[in-house]
Each structure stands twice: as structure tokens, then as C-alpha cells.
């Protein structure tokens, strides 16, 4: 089934671009028309680019890769955190720290520091062996690290790909990813540069509904990649967040697999039935020689009876 429908894109406002005076001429090929001073994005192209990005993300995750979700603008923060958490991927939805990719060794040390602070019981002053003032300073440090690095707490290496909402605002993240040759998957509004992105999705990166829809599509691709990595749909179902309903494509995938298994099981006894009947058909043939062997014996007995009568 389709990853996303044209109706969903229209209802989410993915087709609305920026004002005609705020545009990048390189985006001209993705623009359908202009209405009331606003560019309208060609959603037919968006659909094909969404499919391409979806397949790339799915294959990347299926082969053991990770995808970092990045979106620090207000409209994207909630969707980025929610969808990345749903599929267990790292995310940045507050402030992008310079060097988060290119200087990851230093960032990793701060992650270790955050985990150390999480081991401290700030409620029990006596057991901690620290003064109230020291605990207050450490709690502030912990809160600051959680805000900036909480989304990448479990990240142990640079990601295999990056999903970015608004490449103009996240230009530092885009630059770092390109330096490290990390593929960039991003929403391209009419004011963005398409040359900076490897897997582009022409669309509206300012509306909450648009950002939420496209981020969910990428998260679904990650989820399908995780299912492929685990090797079984039912095993992956248990990895979903508690209470999270299955997506439509996941239900189709699971139901299709169960239906195929039932059909295979039904065909197996049908194939065995003729094999079981074959020995029964052979049984009369096996009895025929036995009957032939008894016939001469009966004839000999009849010959012996007259001979005995003559002797008498």
C-alpha cells in the first residue's frame, strides 16, 4: 500500500510554500503554481520523493543503521521527540550543539557525565555525602545536560543518516553531516537549497500538521526497517512502545504473513492425502500373487482326492 496518500498531504497543508519574494530559484522545478503571492508545491513530485526517502531509511535501519531526528523549531519539537522515542532513535529538539557530529568524542564524554549525575539521589542529602549547595549545583548541571543531550543519551556513535526539519534553521547540522558524508533526509520548503540534501521531500516545513505527518512517515520507515532487521513481524510487534497502536501498513504486513501461513498449512494435508491413498491402491495388487499361489494348491488337492478314492 502507499506510504502516504495525496489526500493526507493536502489535509496537512504540505503543498503550501513560502511567499513568492522568499524563495530559492533552485526550487523552481518543485513548484506547481503560485496562488495569492504564495508558491504551491507539486505534490505529485513530493509523493515520489517520499517513497524514495522511505525506502532509503527502511534499508538503512534494516542493515543495522540509526537515524537521528533533528528539529529545533517550535513547530517540530513535539513531533520530533514523540516519533523518535516511538522507534527508539536519537533526536535533537532543543538546541543543536556545534560539533555534535564532527566532535562526537567530546559530546560522548558529556553523555557519560549525564549518566553519572543520574546515579545521584538528590533527595537523600545524608546518603549522598554532599552538601545541599553541592547537590543544587549538580542538579542544575544535570537539568542542563538533559535538556540539550537527553534525546541522544543512548547514542554511542554518529548516526547512519539524519532526518532534518528546516535545513535553513538547522544549517549547522546539515554542514556537519555533509562533512562526515552522512546522508541527509529533509523537508525542502520553497526557500531551501536542494543541493544540500541527499534525499529531499518537497513540502511545507512551517506547519505543525505537515511536519508531524512527514516525520511520522520517516518514523514508520524506521519501524519497518527494525521489523526487517529482527526477521519477524511478531517479534518486532513486542518492541513497539506500550499501548502504541499498529500502523496500517504493519497490520497489513502481519495479516498477510498469517494468511500465507494458513494457506501453506492447508495445502500440506491436501498434498499428503494422495500419498496416503497410494498404498491402499497397491494393496489389491499385492493380494493378487497370494491368490494365484493358493489356486495351484487347491487344484492339487482335488487331484489327490480321486486318487485316494480309486485306491479304496
DOKEMI-714370 format. One record per residue (C-alpha): z, y, x; residue number from 1. Coordinates in Angstrom, 1 decimal, always signed. Layout:
REM residues N
<r Z="Z" Y="Y" X="X" num="NUM"/>
...
This chain:
REM residues 312
<r Z="+0.0" Y="+0.0" X="+0.0" num="1"/>
<r Z="-0.4" Y="+3.7" X="+1.0" num="2"/>
<r Z="+2.2" Y="+5.2" X="+3.2" num="3"/>
<r Z="+2.3" Y="+8.3" X="+1.1" num="4"/>
<r Z="+0.2" Y="+9.5" X="-1.9" num="5"/>
<r Z="-1.7" Y="+12.7" X="-2.4" num="6"/>
<r Z="+0.5" Y="+13.5" X="-5.4" num="7"/>
<r Z="+3.6" Y="+13.3" X="-3.3" num="8"/>
<r Z="+2.1" Y="+15.6" X="-0.7" num="9"/>
<r Z="+1.1" Y="+18.1" X="-3.4" num="10"/>
<r Z="+4.5" Y="+18.0" X="-5.2" num="11"/>
<r Z="+6.3" Y="+18.6" X="-1.9" num="12"/>
<r Z="+4.1" Y="+21.6" X="-1.0" num="13"/>
<r Z="+2.7" Y="+20.1" X="+2.2" num="14"/>
<r Z="-0.6" Y="+21.9" X="+1.6" num="15"/>
<r Z="+0.9" Y="+25.4" X="+1.9" num="16"/>
<r Z="+0.2" Y="+27.1" X="+5.3" num="17"/>
<r Z="+1.2" Y="+30.5" X="+6.7" num="18"/>
<r Z="-0.2" Y="+33.9" X="+5.8" num="19"/>
<r Z="-3.8" Y="+34.4" X="+7.0" num="20"/>
<r Z="-2.7" Y="+37.0" X="+9.5" num="21"/>
<r Z="-0.3" Y="+34.5" X="+11.1" num="22"/>
<r Z="-2.4" Y="+31.6" X="+12.3" num="23"/>
<r Z="-3.7" Y="+29.8" X="+15.3" num="24"/>
<r Z="-7.6" Y="+29.7" X="+15.4" num="25"/>
<r Z="-7.3" Y="+26.1" X="+16.8" num="26"/>
<r Z="-6.0" Y="+25.0" X="+13.4" num="27"/>
<r Z="-9.2" Y="+26.1" X="+11.7" num="28"/>
<r Z="-10.5" Y="+22.6" X="+11.3" num="29"/>
<r Z="-7.4" Y="+21.5" X="+9.4" num="30"/>
<r Z="-7.7" Y="+24.4" X="+6.8" num="31"/>
<r Z="-9.3" Y="+23.7" X="+3.5" num="32"/>
<r Z="-9.4" Y="+27.2" X="+2.0" num="33"/>
<r Z="-7.4" Y="+30.5" X="+1.5" num="34"/>
<r Z="-5.6" Y="+31.5" X="-1.7" num="35"/>
<r Z="-3.8" Y="+34.8" X="-2.2" num="36"/>
<r Z="-3.5" Y="+35.5" X="+1.5" num="37"/>
<r Z="-2.2" Y="+32.0" X="+2.3" num="38"/>
<r Z="-4.0" Y="+29.2" X="+4.0" num="39"/>
<r Z="-4.3" Y="+25.9" X="+2.2" num="40"/>
<r Z="-4.2" Y="+22.8" X="+4.4" num="41"/>
<r Z="-6.7" Y="+20.0" X="+3.9" num="42"/>
<r Z="-4.5" Y="+17.1" X="+2.6" num="43"/>
<r Z="-7.3" Y="+14.5" X="+3.0" num="44"/>
<r Z="-7.1" Y="+15.0" X="+6.7" num="45"/>
<r Z="-3.3" Y="+15.1" X="+6.5" num="46"/>
<r Z="-3.3" Y="+11.6" X="+4.9" num="47"/>
<r Z="-5.5" Y="+10.1" X="+7.6" num="48"/>
<r Z="-3.3" Y="+11.7" X="+10.3" num="49"/>
<r Z="-0.1" Y="+10.4" X="+8.6" num="50"/>
<r Z="-1.5" Y="+6.9" X="+8.7" num="51"/>
<r Z="-2.3" Y="+7.2" X="+12.4" num="52"/>
<r Z="+1.1" Y="+8.6" X="+13.3" num="53"/>
<r Z="+2.8" Y="+5.9" X="+11.1" num="54"/>
<r Z="+1.0" Y="+3.1" X="+12.9" num="55"/>
<r Z="+1.9" Y="+4.5" X="+16.3" num="56"/>
<r Z="+5.6" Y="+4.9" X="+15.5" num="57"/>
<r Z="+5.8" Y="+1.4" X="+14.0" num="58"/>
<r Z="+4.1" Y="-0.2" X="+17.0" num="59"/>
<r Z="+6.3" Y="+1.8" X="+19.4" num="60"/>
<r Z="+9.5" Y="+0.7" X="+17.8" num="61"/>
<r Z="+8.3" Y="-2.9" X="+17.3" num="62"/>
<r Z="+7.8" Y="-3.2" X="+21.1" num="63"/>
<r Z="+11.3" Y="-2.1" X="+21.8" num="64"/>
<r Z="+10.9" Y="+1.7" X="+21.9" num="65"/>
<r Z="+13.0" Y="+4.5" X="+20.5" num="66"/>
<r Z="+12.0" Y="+7.7" X="+18.6" num="67"/>
<r Z="+14.0" Y="+10.9" X="+19.0" num="68"/>
<r Z="+14.1" Y="+13.1" X="+15.9" num="69"/>
<r Z="+14.2" Y="+16.9" X="+16.6" num="70"/>
<r Z="+14.5" Y="+19.7" X="+14.1" num="71"/>
<r Z="+17.0" Y="+22.6" X="+14.7" num="72"/>
<r Z="+15.7" Y="+25.0" X="+12.0" num="73"/>
<r Z="+17.9" Y="+25.2" X="+8.9" num="74"/>
<r Z="+15.3" Y="+23.6" X="+6.6" num="75"/>
<r Z="+15.1" Y="+20.5" X="+8.7" num="76"/>
<r Z="+18.7" Y="+19.9" X="+9.9" num="77"/>
<r Z="+19.9" Y="+17.8" X="+7.0" num="78"/>
<r Z="+16.7" Y="+15.6" X="+6.7" num="79"/>
<r Z="+16.6" Y="+15.0" X="+10.5" num="80"/>
<r Z="+20.3" Y="+13.9" X="+10.6" num="81"/>
<r Z="+20.0" Y="+11.7" X="+7.4" num="82"/>
<r Z="+16.8" Y="+9.9" X="+8.2" num="83"/>
<r Z="+17.6" Y="+9.4" X="+11.9" num="84"/>
<r Z="+21.0" Y="+8.0" X="+11.0" num="85"/>
<r Z="+19.4" Y="+5.7" X="+8.4" num="86"/>
<r Z="+17.3" Y="+3.9" X="+11.0" num="87"/>
<r Z="+19.7" Y="+4.2" X="+13.9" num="88"/>
<r Z="+17.7" Y="+6.6" X="+16.1" num="89"/>
<r Z="+18.9" Y="+9.6" X="+18.2" num="90"/>
<r Z="+18.5" Y="+13.1" X="+16.8" num="91"/>
<r Z="+19.0" Y="+16.8" X="+17.7" num="92"/>
<r Z="+19.5" Y="+19.1" X="+14.7" num="93"/>
<r Z="+21.6" Y="+21.8" X="+16.2" num="94"/>
<r Z="+20.6" Y="+23.5" X="+19.5" num="95"/>
<r Z="+18.2" Y="+22.0" X="+22.0" num="96"/>
<r Z="+19.9" Y="+22.0" X="+25.4" num="97"/>
<r Z="+17.5" Y="+22.8" X="+28.2" num="98"/>
<r Z="+17.0" Y="+19.6" X="+30.3" num="99"/>
<r Z="+17.9" Y="+17.2" X="+27.5" num="100"/>
<r Z="+14.9" Y="+15.1" X="+28.6" num="101"/>
<r Z="+13.9" Y="+16.3" X="+32.1" num="102"/>
<r Z="+17.6" Y="+16.4" X="+33.3" num="103"/>
<r Z="+18.9" Y="+13.5" X="+31.3" num="104"/>
<r Z="+21.1" Y="+12.2" X="+34.1" num="105"/>
<r Z="+23.3" Y="+15.3" X="+33.7" num="106"/>
<r Z="+23.2" Y="+15.1" X="+29.9" num="107"/>
<r Z="+24.3" Y="+11.4" X="+30.1" num="108"/>
<r Z="+27.4" Y="+12.4" X="+32.1" num="109"/>
<r Z="+28.3" Y="+14.7" X="+29.2" num="110"/>
<r Z="+27.9" Y="+11.9" X="+26.8" num="111"/>
<r Z="+30.3" Y="+9.8" X="+28.8" num="112"/>
<r Z="+32.7" Y="+12.7" X="+28.8" num="113"/>
<r Z="+32.4" Y="+12.9" X="+25.0" num="114"/>
<r Z="+33.3" Y="+9.2" X="+24.7" num="115"/>
<r Z="+36.3" Y="+9.7" X="+26.9" num="116"/>
<r Z="+37.6" Y="+12.5" X="+24.7" num="117"/>
<r Z="+37.1" Y="+10.3" X="+21.6" num="118"/>
<r Z="+39.6" Y="+7.9" X="+23.0" num="119"/>
<r Z="+42.4" Y="+10.5" X="+23.0" num="120"/>
<r Z="+44.7" Y="+10.6" X="+20.0" num="121"/>
<r Z="+45.1" Y="+14.3" X="+19.3" num="122"/>
<r Z="+47.7" Y="+13.7" X="+16.5" num="123"/>
<r Z="+50.2" Y="+12.0" X="+18.7" num="124"/>
<r Z="+51.3" Y="+14.6" X="+21.3" num="125"/>
<r Z="+54.1" Y="+12.4" X="+22.8" num="126"/>
<r Z="+51.9" Y="+9.4" X="+23.4" num="127"/>
<r Z="+49.1" Y="+11.4" X="+25.0" num="128"/>
<r Z="+51.2" Y="+12.7" X="+27.8" num="129"/>
<r Z="+49.7" Y="+16.2" X="+27.4" num="130"/>
<r Z="+51.0" Y="+19.5" X="+26.2" num="131"/>
<r Z="+49.9" Y="+21.0" X="+22.9" num="132"/>
<r Z="+47.8" Y="+23.6" X="+24.7" num="133"/>
<r Z="+46.0" Y="+21.0" X="+26.8" num="134"/>
<r Z="+45.3" Y="+19.0" X="+23.7" num="135"/>
<r Z="+44.0" Y="+22.1" X="+21.9" num="136"/>
<r Z="+41.6" Y="+22.8" X="+24.8" num="137"/>
<r Z="+40.4" Y="+19.2" X="+24.9" num="138"/>
<r Z="+39.9" Y="+19.1" X="+21.1" num="139"/>
<r Z="+37.7" Y="+22.3" X="+21.3" num="140"/>
<r Z="+35.7" Y="+20.7" X="+24.1" num="141"/>
<r Z="+35.2" Y="+17.6" X="+22.0" num="142"/>
<r Z="+34.1" Y="+19.5" X="+19.0" num="143"/>
<r Z="+31.6" Y="+21.5" X="+21.1" num="144"/>
<r Z="+30.1" Y="+18.3" X="+22.6" num="145"/>
<r Z="+30.0" Y="+16.6" X="+19.2" num="146"/>
<r Z="+28.0" Y="+19.5" X="+17.7" num="147"/>
<r Z="+25.4" Y="+19.6" X="+20.5" num="148"/>
<r Z="+25.3" Y="+15.9" X="+21.6" num="149"/>
<r Z="+26.7" Y="+14.0" X="+18.6" num="150"/>
<r Z="+23.2" Y="+12.9" X="+17.5" num="151"/>
<r Z="+22.3" Y="+11.3" X="+20.9" num="152"/>
<r Z="+25.7" Y="+9.7" X="+21.5" num="153"/>
<r Z="+24.3" Y="+6.2" X="+21.9" num="154"/>
<r Z="+21.2" Y="+7.2" X="+23.8" num="155"/>
<r Z="+21.1" Y="+5.6" X="+27.3" num="156"/>
<r Z="+17.6" Y="+6.6" X="+28.4" num="157"/>
<r Z="+14.8" Y="+9.0" X="+27.5" num="158"/>
<r Z="+13.1" Y="+8.1" X="+24.2" num="159"/>
<r Z="+9.7" Y="+6.5" X="+23.9" num="160"/>
<r Z="+8.4" Y="+9.1" X="+21.5" num="161"/>
<r Z="+9.6" Y="+12.4" X="+19.9" num="162"/>
<r Z="+9.3" Y="+13.5" X="+16.3" num="163"/>
<r Z="+9.4" Y="+17.3" X="+16.1" num="164"/>
<r Z="+9.6" Y="+19.7" X="+13.1" num="165"/>
<r Z="+8.0" Y="+23.1" X="+14.0" num="166"/>
<r Z="+6.6" Y="+22.9" X="+17.5" num="167"/>
<r Z="+6.8" Y="+26.7" X="+17.9" num="168"/>
<r Z="+10.5" Y="+26.8" X="+17.4" num="169"/>
<r Z="+11.0" Y="+23.6" X="+19.5" num="170"/>
<r Z="+8.6" Y="+24.7" X="+22.3" num="171"/>
<r Z="+11.2" Y="+23.7" X="+24.9" num="172"/>
<r Z="+11.4" Y="+20.2" X="+23.6" num="173"/>
<r Z="+7.6" Y="+19.9" X="+23.4" num="174"/>
<r Z="+7.3" Y="+21.2" X="+27.0" num="175"/>
<r Z="+9.9" Y="+18.7" X="+28.3" num="176"/>
<r Z="+8.3" Y="+15.8" X="+26.5" num="177"/>
<r Z="+4.8" Y="+16.7" X="+27.9" num="178"/>
<r Z="+6.2" Y="+16.9" X="+31.4" num="179"/>
<r Z="+7.5" Y="+13.3" X="+31.1" num="180"/>
<r Z="+4.4" Y="+12.1" X="+29.3" num="181"/>
<r Z="+6.4" Y="+11.2" X="+26.2" num="182"/>
<r Z="+4.1" Y="+11.1" X="+23.1" num="183"/>
<r Z="+4.8" Y="+13.9" X="+20.7" num="184"/>
<r Z="+4.5" Y="+13.3" X="+16.9" num="185"/>
<r Z="+4.9" Y="+16.6" X="+15.0" num="186"/>
<r Z="+4.1" Y="+18.6" X="+11.8" num="187"/>
<r Z="+1.4" Y="+21.2" X="+12.5" num="188"/>
<r Z="+1.5" Y="+24.3" X="+10.4" num="189"/>
<r Z="-1.4" Y="+26.8" X="+10.5" num="190"/>
<r Z="+0.4" Y="+28.8" X="+13.2" num="191"/>
<r Z="+0.8" Y="+25.9" X="+15.7" num="192"/>
<r Z="-1.2" Y="+24.8" X="+18.7" num="193"/>
<r Z="-2.7" Y="+21.3" X="+18.0" num="194"/>
<r Z="-3.4" Y="+20.7" X="+21.7" num="195"/>
<r Z="+0.4" Y="+20.4" X="+22.4" num="196"/>
<r Z="+0.8" Y="+17.4" X="+20.1" num="197"/>
<r Z="-0.4" Y="+13.8" X="+20.6" num="198"/>
<r Z="+0.0" Y="+12.6" X="+17.0" num="199"/>
<r Z="-0.4" Y="+15.5" X="+14.7" num="200"/>
<r Z="+0.3" Y="+15.8" X="+11.0" num="201"/>
<r Z="-1.2" Y="+19.0" X="+9.5" num="202"/>
<r Z="+1.3" Y="+20.3" X="+6.9" num="203"/>
<r Z="+4.0" Y="+22.7" X="+5.9" num="204"/>
<r Z="+6.9" Y="+22.8" X="+8.4" num="205"/>
<r Z="+8.9" Y="+25.5" X="+6.5" num="206"/>
<r Z="+9.6" Y="+24.0" X="+3.1" num="207"/>
<r Z="+12.6" Y="+21.7" X="+2.8" num="208"/>
<r Z="+10.8" Y="+19.2" X="+0.5" num="209"/>
<r Z="+7.8" Y="+19.0" X="+2.8" num="210"/>
<r Z="+9.9" Y="+18.4" X="+5.9" num="211"/>
<r Z="+12.1" Y="+15.9" X="+4.1" num="212"/>
<r Z="+9.1" Y="+13.9" X="+2.9" num="213"/>
<r Z="+7.3" Y="+13.7" X="+6.2" num="214"/>
<r Z="+10.5" Y="+12.9" X="+8.1" num="215"/>
<r Z="+11.2" Y="+10.1" X="+5.7" num="216"/>
<r Z="+7.7" Y="+8.7" X="+6.3" num="217"/>
<r Z="+8.3" Y="+8.6" X="+10.0" num="218"/>
<r Z="+11.7" Y="+7.0" X="+9.4" num="219"/>
<r Z="+10.1" Y="+4.4" X="+7.3" num="220"/>
<r Z="+7.7" Y="+3.7" X="+10.1" num="221"/>
<r Z="+10.7" Y="+3.2" X="+12.4" num="222"/>
<r Z="+12.3" Y="+0.9" X="+9.9" num="223"/>
<r Z="+9.1" Y="-1.3" X="+9.6" num="224"/>
<r Z="+9.0" Y="-1.4" X="+13.4" num="225"/>
<r Z="+12.6" Y="-2.6" X="+13.5" num="226"/>
<r Z="+11.7" Y="-5.3" X="+10.9" num="227"/>
<r Z="+8.7" Y="-6.4" X="+13.1" num="228"/>
<r Z="+11.0" Y="-6.4" X="+16.2" num="229"/>
<r Z="+13.6" Y="-8.7" X="+14.5" num="230"/>
<r Z="+10.8" Y="-11.1" X="+13.4" num="231"/>
<r Z="+12.0" Y="-11.5" X="+9.8" num="232"/>
<r Z="+12.3" Y="-9.2" X="+6.8" num="233"/>
<r Z="+15.5" Y="-10.7" X="+5.5" num="234"/>
<r Z="+17.2" Y="-10.3" X="+8.9" num="235"/>
<r Z="+16.2" Y="-6.7" X="+9.0" num="236"/>
<r Z="+17.5" Y="-6.1" X="+5.5" num="237"/>
<r Z="+21.0" Y="-6.6" X="+6.7" num="238"/>
<r Z="+20.6" Y="-3.9" X="+9.3" num="239"/>
<r Z="+20.0" Y="-1.3" X="+6.7" num="240"/>
<r Z="+22.8" Y="+1.2" X="+6.0" num="241"/>
<r Z="+25.3" Y="+0.1" X="+3.4" num="242"/>
<r Z="+24.2" Y="+0.9" X="-0.1" num="243"/>
<r Z="+20.8" Y="+2.1" X="+1.1" num="244"/>
<r Z="+18.1" Y="+1.0" X="-1.4" num="245"/>
<r Z="+15.0" Y="-0.7" X="-0.1" num="246"/>
<r Z="+11.9" Y="+1.4" X="+0.1" num="247"/>
<r Z="+8.9" Y="+0.4" X="-2.0" num="248"/>
<r Z="+6.9" Y="-1.0" X="+1.0" num="249"/>
<r Z="+10.0" Y="-3.0" X="+2.1" num="250"/>
<r Z="+10.2" Y="-4.6" X="-1.4" num="251"/>
<r Z="+6.5" Y="-5.5" X="-1.4" num="252"/>
<r Z="+6.9" Y="-6.9" X="+2.1" num="253"/>
<r Z="+9.8" Y="-9.1" X="+1.2" num="254"/>
<r Z="+8.4" Y="-10.2" X="-2.2" num="255"/>
<r Z="+5.1" Y="-11.0" X="-0.6" num="256"/>
<r Z="+6.8" Y="-13.2" X="+2.0" num="257"/>
<r Z="+8.9" Y="-15.0" X="-0.6" num="258"/>
<r Z="+5.8" Y="-15.6" X="-2.8" num="259"/>
<r Z="+3.8" Y="-17.0" X="+0.0" num="260"/>
<r Z="+6.7" Y="-19.3" X="+1.0" num="261"/>
<r Z="+7.0" Y="-20.6" X="-2.6" num="262"/>
<r Z="+3.2" Y="-21.3" X="-2.8" num="263"/>
<r Z="+3.3" Y="-23.2" X="+0.5" num="264"/>
<r Z="+6.3" Y="-25.3" X="-0.7" num="265"/>
<r Z="+4.4" Y="-26.1" X="-4.0" num="266"/>
<r Z="+1.3" Y="-27.2" X="-2.1" num="267"/>
<r Z="+3.2" Y="-29.5" X="+0.2" num="268"/>
<r Z="+4.3" Y="-32.1" X="-2.5" num="269"/>
<r Z="+0.8" Y="-32.0" X="-4.0" num="270"/>
<r Z="-0.7" Y="-32.9" X="-0.7" num="271"/>
<r Z="+1.8" Y="-35.8" X="-0.3" num="272"/>
<r Z="+1.1" Y="-37.3" X="-3.7" num="273"/>
<r Z="-2.3" Y="-38.8" X="-2.9" num="274"/>
<r Z="-0.9" Y="-40.2" X="+0.4" num="275"/>
<r Z="+1.9" Y="-41.9" X="-1.6" num="276"/>
<r Z="-0.6" Y="-43.4" X="-4.1" num="277"/>
<r Z="-2.9" Y="-44.9" X="-1.4" num="278"/>
<r Z="-0.6" Y="-47.9" X="-0.5" num="279"/>
<r Z="-0.3" Y="-48.7" X="-4.2" num="280"/>
<r Z="-4.1" Y="-48.8" X="-4.4" num="281"/>
<r Z="-4.2" Y="-51.1" X="-1.4" num="282"/>
<r Z="-1.7" Y="-53.5" X="-2.9" num="283"/>
<r Z="-4.2" Y="-55.4" X="-5.1" num="284"/>
<r Z="-6.4" Y="-55.9" X="-2.1" num="285"/>
<r Z="-3.5" Y="-57.3" X="-0.2" num="286"/>
<r Z="-2.8" Y="-59.7" X="-3.0" num="287"/>
<r Z="-6.3" Y="-61.0" X="-3.2" num="288"/>
<r Z="-6.2" Y="-63.1" X="+0.0" num="289"/>
<r Z="-2.9" Y="-64.6" X="-1.2" num="290"/>
<r Z="-4.6" Y="-65.7" X="-4.5" num="291"/>
<r Z="-7.6" Y="-67.1" X="-2.5" num="292"/>
<r Z="-5.2" Y="-69.1" X="-0.3" num="293"/>
<r Z="-3.5" Y="-70.6" X="-3.4" num="294"/>
<r Z="-6.8" Y="-71.7" X="-5.0" num="295"/>
<r Z="-7.7" Y="-74.5" X="-2.4" num="296"/>
<r Z="-4.1" Y="-75.8" X="-2.6" num="297"/>
<r Z="-4.4" Y="-76.2" X="-6.4" num="298"/>
<r Z="-7.8" Y="-77.9" X="-6.0" num="299"/>
<r Z="-6.4" Y="-80.4" X="-3.5" num="300"/>
<r Z="-3.5" Y="-81.2" X="-5.9" num="301"/>
<r Z="-6.0" Y="-82.1" X="-8.7" num="302"/>
<r Z="-8.0" Y="-84.4" X="-6.3" num="303"/>
<r Z="-4.8" Y="-86.2" X="-5.3" num="304"/>
<r Z="-3.7" Y="-86.9" X="-9.0" num="305"/>
<r Z="-6.8" Y="-89.0" X="-9.9" num="306"/>
<r Z="-6.5" Y="-90.9" X="-6.6" num="307"/>
<r Z="-2.9" Y="-91.8" X="-7.5" num="308"/>
<r Z="-3.9" Y="-92.9" X="-11.0" num="309"/>
<r Z="-6.6" Y="-95.3" X="-9.6" num="310"/>
<r Z="-4.1" Y="-96.9" X="-7.2" num="311"/>
<r Z="-1.7" Y="-97.5" X="-10.1" num="312"/>
